[in-house]
Amino acid sequence: MPKIKSAKKALRQSVKRQKRNLEKKNNIRIAKKNYLKAVGVNNNEEALQKLSQVYKALDKAQKTKVIKKNKANRLKSKLAKKLRASNK
């Protein structure tokens, strides 16, 4: 445990940030899972709605630098491609 006042504060801040980052990553994971279920059932209307939720979670995580910009774009592209493939 830190003894210096500034080190104690830094520890509190890092714990708070860690919780916030894990929550954002979990939101991405859950939204992605729900979207893939909708695509698997071939429910296109629900899948489109779930896709927008995934985009929202990815954009929020990318904006706060939880994930990198290119990773967010790559995941969006990959998930949209799954929807297009299920429509065929």
C-alpha positions in Angstrom: 0.0 0.0 0.0 1.2 3.5 -0.8 2.3 5.7 2.1 2.6 9.0 0.3 -0.6 11.1 -0.1 -0.2 11.6 -3.9 0.4 7.8 -4.4 -2.8 7.0 -2.4 -4.8 9.3 -4.7 -3.2 7.8 -7.8 -4.2 4.4 -6.6 -7.8 5.5 -6.0 -7.9 7.0 -9.4 -6.5 4.0 -11.2 -9.0 1.7 -9.4 -11.9 3.9 -10.5 -10.7 4.1 -14.1 -10.1 0.3 -14.1 -13.8 -0.3 -13.1 -15.0 2.2 -15.7 -12.9 0.6 -18.5 -14.0 -2.9 -17.5 -17.7 -1.8 -17.6 -17.2 -0.4 -21.1 -15.5 -3.6 -22.3 -18.4 -5.7 -20.8 -20.9 -3.5 -22.5 -19.2 -4.2 -25.9 -19.1 -7.9 -25.2 -22.8 -8.1 -24.1 -24.0 -6.0 -27.0 -22.0 -8.1 -29.5 -23.3 -11.3 -28.0 -26.9 -10.1 -28.3 -26.3 -9.0 -31.9 -24.8 -12.3 -32.9 -27.8 -14.1 -31.4 -30.2 -12.0 -33.5 -28.1 -12.6 -36.6 -28.1 -16.4 -35.9 -31.9 -16.4 -35.7 -32.1 -14.4 -39.0 -34.2 -11.7 -37.3 -33.0 -8.8 -39.5 -35.0 -6.0 -37.8 -33.8 -7.0 -34.4 -30.3 -7.5 -35.7 -30.2 -3.9 -37.1 -31.3 -2.6 -33.7 -28.7 -4.6 -31.9 -26.0 -3.5 -34.4 -26.7 0.1 -33.6 -26.2 -0.7 -29.9 -22.9 -2.4 -30.6 -21.8 0.6 -32.6 -22.8 2.9 -29.7 -20.8 0.8 -27.2 -17.8 0.7 -29.6 -17.9 4.4 -30.2 -18.1 5.2 -26.5 -15.1 2.9 -25.7 -13.1 4.3 -28.6 -13.8 7.9 -27.6 -12.4 7.4 -24.1 -9.5 5.3 -25.5 -10.5 2.1 -23.9 -10.0 0.5 -27.3 -8.1 1.9 -30.3 -9.9 3.6 -33.1 -8.9 1.1 -35.8 -10.1 -1.8 -33.6 -13.5 -0.2 -33.2 -13.7 0.3 -37.0 -12.5 -3.2 -37.7 -15.1 -4.7 -35.4 -17.9 -2.6 -36.9 -16.9 -3.8 -40.4 -16.8 -7.4 -39.3 -20.2 -7.3 -37.6 -21.8 -5.5 -40.5 -20.4 -8.1 -42.9 -22.1 -10.8 -40.9 -25.5 -9.1 -41.2 -25.0 -8.8 -45.0 -24.1 -12.4 -45.3 -27.2 -13.5 -43.3 -29.4 -11.5 -45.7 -28.3 -13.5 -48.7 
